Amino acid sequence: MSPIARRWSMSVSTAFHPVLIPWAVLFAIVPVEKPAGLITILATFLLIVLFPAGASLVYFRRIGIGNILVIDKEYRIVPFRYFFAGLSLLAVLTFLLDNFHLNMQWFVVVATVSGAALLITFYYKISLHMTGMGAIMTMVFEMRWPGSWVLIAGLTAGLSAVVFLARYALKAHTVAELLTGFVLGLLSCYAGFRLVDI
C-alpha cells in the first residue's frame, strides 16, 4: 500500500472510530443551543469518547501496543470496559441532575448495540467500525427525518462503503469480519429501537 493510501485509510478509520459514532449521533439529535443540551453533549463526549479512548491508549501503551486501530482480538474488549463505565456514569448523571437531558432512546440503542458487539467480540473478531456504520444506517431508517432521510440514507451507505474499503486496505479485517460487523450493527440497532417501543 502506498503511503498516501495508508494515510487516507488511517484518517478514515480515525474519523469513524466506533467510540466517536454514538457521540456524533447524539450531537445530531440534541439541541446544543440550549444550555442543558450543551452540557449533555460535553459530558457525553468526556465520558464515552475521551475517557475510553484515553484510558485504552494508556493501557495499550503500558503493554507495548502502539496502534489502537489494529489490535488482536484478545485486546479488543479492553475499550468496552471503559466505554461501559462512561455510559453507566451518564445514566447516573441523568437521574441526579435536573439540567442533564440524556436522550433515553439513544441510551437504550447505544447500550444494545455495544452490548451485542461486546458479546460477539468475546468469540469472534468483527469490525466495530462497520458495526457503528450499520447502526447509523438503521437509525436513519428508524428516525426518517422529513424530506431528507433518503439523501441521508444514501450518504450513510456511501460513507459505510468508504469505511469498509479503508479497514480492508489496512488489512485490519477480512471481508467476512467487515460484513458481519455491519449486519450486527443493523440488527442490534433495530433491536434497541424495539426495546424502546416496549
C-alpha positions as CSV (number, residue, x, y, z in Angstrom):
1,M,0.0,0.0,0.0
2,S,1.3,3.4,-0.9
3,P,2.0,5.9,1.9
4,I,-0.9,8.2,0.7
5,A,-3.4,5.3,0.6
6,R,-2.3,4.3,4.1
7,R,-2.7,7.8,5.4
8,W,-6.1,8.1,3.8
9,S,-7.2,4.7,5.3
10,M,-5.9,5.7,8.8
11,S,-7.7,9.1,8.6
12,V,-11.0,7.4,7.7
13,S,-10.5,4.8,10.5
14,T,-9.9,7.6,13.0
15,A,-12.8,9.8,11.8
16,F,-15.2,6.9,12.0
17,H,-13.8,5.3,15.1
18,P,-16.5,3.3,16.9
19,V,-16.0,5.3,20.1
20,L,-16.9,8.5,18.2
21,I,-20.1,7.3,16.5
22,P,-22.5,7.2,19.4
23,W,-21.5,10.7,20.4
24,A,-21.8,12.0,16.9
25,V,-25.3,10.6,16.6
26,L,-26.3,12.2,20.0
27,F,-24.8,15.5,18.7
28,A,-27.1,15.3,15.7
29,I,-30.3,14.8,17.8
30,V,-29.7,17.0,20.9
31,P,-30.4,20.8,20.6
32,V,-27.0,22.3,21.5
33,E,-28.3,25.9,21.5
34,K,-29.8,25.2,24.9
35,P,-27.5,25.1,28.0
36,A,-28.8,21.7,29.1
37,G,-28.2,20.3,25.6
38,L,-24.7,21.7,25.5
39,I,-23.9,20.3,29.0
40,T,-25.2,16.9,27.9
41,I,-23.1,16.9,24.7
42,L,-19.9,17.9,26.5
43,A,-20.4,15.4,29.4
44,T,-21.1,12.6,26.9
45,F,-18.0,13.5,24.9
46,L,-15.9,13.4,28.1
47,L,-17.4,10.1,29.4
48,I,-17.8,8.0,26.3
49,V,-15.2,9.4,23.9
50,L,-12.2,10.9,25.8
51,F,-12.3,8.7,28.8
52,P,-12.5,5.3,26.9
53,A,-10.0,6.5,24.3
54,G,-7.6,7.9,26.8
55,A,-7.8,5.0,29.3
56,S,-7.4,2.4,26.5
57,L,-4.4,4.3,25.0
58,V,-2.7,4.4,28.4
59,Y,-3.4,0.7,28.9
60,F,-2.1,-0.3,25.5
61,R,1.0,1.8,25.7
62,R,1.8,0.2,29.0
63,I,1.7,-3.3,27.5
64,G,3.6,-2.2,24.3
65,I,0.8,-1.8,21.8
66,G,1.2,1.5,19.8
67,N,-1.7,1.3,17.3
68,I,-5.2,1.0,18.9
69,L,-6.9,0.9,15.5
70,V,-5.5,-2.5,14.5
71,I,-5.2,-4.8,17.6
72,D,-5.6,-8.5,18.2
73,K,-9.0,-9.9,19.2
74,E,-7.9,-10.7,22.8
75,Y,-7.3,-6.9,23.4
76,R,-10.4,-5.7,21.7
77,I,-12.6,-6.0,24.8
78,V,-10.4,-3.5,26.7
79,P,-12.1,-0.3,25.4
80,F,-15.5,-1.8,26.1
81,R,-14.7,-1.7,29.9
82,Y,-14.1,2.0,29.8
83,F,-16.9,2.7,27.4
84,F,-19.5,0.9,29.6
85,A,-18.1,2.7,32.7
86,G,-18.6,6.0,31.0
87,L,-22.1,5.0,29.8
88,S,-23.0,4.0,33.3
89,L,-21.9,7.3,34.7
90,L,-24.1,9.1,32.1
91,A,-27.1,7.1,33.3
92,V,-26.3,8.2,36.9
93,L,-26.0,11.8,35.8
94,T,-29.4,11.6,34.1
95,F,-31.1,10.7,37.4
96,L,-29.1,13.1,39.6
97,L,-29.0,16.3,37.6
98,D,-32.1,18.2,36.6
99,N,-30.4,20.1,33.7
100,F,-28.8,17.0,32.2
101,H,-31.1,15.7,29.4
102,L,-29.7,12.4,28.0
103,N,-31.9,11.1,25.2
104,M,-33.1,7.8,26.6
105,Q,-33.9,6.3,23.2
106,W,-30.3,7.0,22.3
107,F,-29.1,5.5,25.6
108,V,-31.0,2.2,25.1
109,V,-29.9,1.9,21.4
110,V,-26.3,2.5,22.2
111,A,-26.3,0.1,25.2
112,T,-27.9,-2.6,23.0
113,V,-25.5,-2.2,20.0
114,S,-22.5,-2.0,22.3
115,G,-23.6,-5.0,24.4
116,A,-24.2,-7.1,21.3
117,A,-20.8,-6.1,19.9
118,L,-19.1,-7.0,23.2
119,L,-20.7,-10.4,23.2
120,I,-19.7,-11.2,19.7
121,T,-16.1,-9.9,20.3
122,F,-15.6,-12.4,23.0
123,Y,-15.8,-15.2,20.4
124,Y,-15.2,-13.7,17.0
125,K,-13.3,-10.7,15.6
126,I,-15.6,-8.3,13.8
127,S,-15.3,-4.8,12.5
128,L,-16.6,-2.5,15.2
129,H,-16.2,0.4,12.7
130,M,-18.7,-1.3,10.5
131,T,-20.9,-2.2,13.4
132,G,-21.2,1.6,14.1
133,M,-21.9,2.3,10.4
134,G,-24.6,-0.4,10.4
135,A,-26.2,1.1,13.5
136,I,-26.2,4.5,11.9
137,M,-27.9,3.1,8.8
138,T,-30.7,1.6,10.9
139,M,-31.0,4.8,12.9
140,V,-31.5,6.8,9.7
141,F,-34.4,4.5,8.6
142,E,-35.9,4.5,12.1
143,M,-35.9,8.3,12.5
144,R,-36.9,9.2,9.0
145,W,-36.1,12.9,9.1
146,P,-38.8,14.6,7.0
147,G,-37.8,15.4,3.4
148,S,-34.2,14.4,3.7
149,W,-34.0,10.8,5.1
150,V,-33.4,9.3,1.6
151,L,-30.5,11.6,1.0
152,I,-29.1,10.9,4.5
153,A,-29.5,7.1,3.9
154,G,-27.6,7.4,0.6
155,L,-24.8,9.4,2.3
156,T,-24.6,6.9,5.1
157,A,-24.4,4.0,2.6
158,G,-21.6,5.8,0.8
159,L,-19.7,6.5,4.0
160,S,-20.1,2.9,5.0
161,A,-18.5,1.8,1.8
162,V,-15.6,4.2,2.4
163,V,-15.1,2.9,5.9
164,F,-15.3,-0.7,4.6
165,L,-12.6,0.0,2.0
166,A,-10.3,1.8,4.5
167,R,-10.5,-1.0,7.0
168,Y,-9.9,-3.6,4.3
169,A,-7.0,-1.7,2.8
170,L,-5.3,-1.6,6.3
171,K,-5.7,-5.4,6.4
172,A,-7.5,-4.9,9.8
173,H,-10.3,-7.2,8.8
174,T,-11.4,-9.8,6.3
175,V,-14.4,-9.2,4.1
176,A,-16.4,-11.6,6.3
177,E,-15.5,-9.6,9.5
178,L,-16.4,-6.3,7.9
179,L,-19.8,-7.6,6.6
180,T,-20.6,-9.4,10.0
181,G,-19.9,-6.1,11.8
182,F,-22.2,-4.2,9.5
183,V,-25.0,-6.7,9.8
184,L,-24.6,-6.8,13.6
185,G,-24.9,-3.0,13.7
186,L,-28.1,-3.1,11.6
187,L,-29.8,-5.8,13.6
188,S,-28.7,-4.8,17.1
189,C,-29.7,-1.1,16.5
190,Y,-33.1,-2.4,15.2
191,A,-33.4,-4.5,18.4
192,G,-32.6,-1.4,20.5
193,F,-35.4,0.6,18.9
194,R,-37.8,-2.2,19.5
195,L,-36.8,-2.3,23.2
196,V,-37.6,1.4,23.4
197,D,-41.0,0.7,22.0
198,I,-41.9,-1.8,24.8
